[in-house]
Amino acid sequence: EVQLVESGGGLVQPGGSLRLSCAASGFTFRSYAMSWVRQAPGKGLEWVSSIRGSSDKTYYADSLQGRFTISRDNSKNTVYLQMTSLRAEDTAVYLCAKDWYDSSGHVVALFDSWGQGTLVTVSS
Amino acid sequence: EIVLTQSPATLSLSPGERATLSCRASQSVGNYLAWYQQKPGQAPRLLIFDASNRATGIPARFSGSGSGTDFTLTISSLEPEDFAIYYCQQRTNWPPVTFGQGTRLEIK
């Protein structure tokens, strides 16, 4: 059974940093692209970032303006999201999502498993 | 960026009724359109991919149709557990991946 467990969220002041983690199990982690999607309180889903299984390509939403970095450690079955220069509008539940299988490890951008999310609150 | 517009924003129906949810894209997405279901406090669940293919374990009462810019998710006979928020998502021209704003399906 696929399991995705996010951690690392919390309350942070504007301008601060936070690193989120998503621990994966139940599948061959290195063979799948992974993504982060966020959901502001009471709002819809917003794609944040994706990373290929081999880590050689990453993708970001333009709205992040270079403040976030996605990475992964295939030896630990974990994907990370380093967030810097946080703003109030970054307040959201951050969800980790497993991508559909692609034999070449490309990002398919079809999310077939999701974690429960970790809440990030940016406030003074 | 491709914008997805879902309608209606809220749909009020009774169990046993048929639900029809719409998703319109600002430009063609081919058939690269997916539907997700999200219940309060839960993670989204993939229902339909590539416009009309049910994901693993999804009941047959869920069906998707459409191509290009107009798509429909149909639930043939609503069960109590189907009342949730539904999102469409495109992946034809990314980044960015984009989602619709959601349709809330509520019990009448």
Interface residues (C-beta under 8 A of the other chain):
Chain A: S35 G44 L45 E46 W47 S50 Y59 Y60 A61 D62 L95 W100 V108 A109 L110 F111 D112 W114 G115 Q116 G117
Chain B: A34 Y36 Q38 Q42 A43 P44 R45 L46 F49 A55 T56 Y87 Q89 R91 W94 P95 P96 V97 T98 F99 G100 Q101 G102
